[in-house]
Amino acid sequence: MHSLPHECSERRAIDRNDGGARARGSITALTSKRWFTETWLMEQKSLIALLALIAVVSILSPNFFTLNNLFNILQQTSVNAIMAVGMTLVILTSGIDLSVGSLLALTGAIAASMVLPMH
């Protein structure tokens, strides 16, 4: 829909008369997303702690970044990752299932009893 020329000039006058509040709002929105501000550091403190822990452990242990260790870490976290994907799907469908931890423990106990030889 096309607007009349006088409507456009009225809009420009209103935009000029707002004192630049829209422009300031967009600038503050852009500057509030800057890195390494106090709020950004507080929001990212878990990530910063993880990176610091990785740095300390990699300095203390020369075997930390070996291929075997990285595969070991991936293998040990795969169970939690699979459970997290399943829980995400349950929560997205407006449901909640609190029995995931107990089912994991029961499955682990059954798997351990199957590994041991029956007497």
SULQUI-V290973 format. One record per residue. N is the residue number from 1. PSI is psi in whole degrees, -180 to 180 (999 if undefined). Layout:
n=N psi=PSI
n=N psi=PSI
//
This chain:
n=1 psi=129
n=2 psi=140
n=3 psi=156
n=4 psi=155
n=5 psi=-37
n=6 psi=-27
n=7 psi=-38
n=8 psi=-43
n=9 psi=-33
n=10 psi=-41
n=11 psi=-41
n=12 psi=-38
n=13 psi=-41
n=14 psi=-42
n=15 psi=-38
n=16 psi=-31
n=17 psi=-7
n=18 psi=3
n=19 psi=16
n=20 psi=18
n=21 psi=-38
n=22 psi=-43
n=23 psi=-43
n=24 psi=-38
n=25 psi=-41
n=26 psi=-34
n=27 psi=-42
n=28 psi=-31
n=29 psi=-37
n=30 psi=-40
n=31 psi=-21
n=32 psi=-14
n=33 psi=11
n=34 psi=154
n=35 psi=158
n=36 psi=24
n=37 psi=169
n=38 psi=-40
n=39 psi=-38
n=40 psi=-42
n=41 psi=-38
n=42 psi=-35
n=43 psi=-31
n=44 psi=21
n=45 psi=-31
n=46 psi=-42
n=47 psi=-41
n=48 psi=-41
n=49 psi=-40
n=50 psi=-45
n=51 psi=-38
n=52 psi=-41
n=53 psi=-42
n=54 psi=-42
n=55 psi=-44
n=56 psi=-46
n=57 psi=-38
n=58 psi=-28
n=59 psi=-41
n=60 psi=-30
n=61 psi=119
n=62 psi=-15
n=63 psi=6
n=64 psi=-43
n=65 psi=25
n=66 psi=159
n=67 psi=-40
n=68 psi=-42
n=69 psi=-40
n=70 psi=-40
n=71 psi=-37
n=72 psi=-43
n=73 psi=-44
n=74 psi=-40
n=75 psi=-40
n=76 psi=-26
n=77 psi=-6
n=78 psi=-36
n=79 psi=-46
n=80 psi=-36
n=81 psi=-42
n=82 psi=-42
n=83 psi=-38
n=84 psi=-39
n=85 psi=-44
n=86 psi=-43
n=87 psi=-35
n=88 psi=-43
n=89 psi=-38
n=90 psi=-44
n=91 psi=-36
n=92 psi=-27
n=93 psi=23
n=94 psi=30
n=95 psi=170
n=96 psi=140
n=97 psi=109
n=98 psi=1
n=99 psi=9
n=100 psi=-44
n=101 psi=-43
n=102 psi=-35
n=103 psi=-37
n=104 psi=-44
n=105 psi=-42
n=106 psi=-43
n=107 psi=-41
n=108 psi=-41
n=109 psi=-41
n=110 psi=-42
n=111 psi=-39
n=112 psi=-38
n=113 psi=-26
n=114 psi=-26
n=115 psi=-38
n=116 psi=142
n=117 psi=139
n=118 psi=136
n=119 psi=999
//
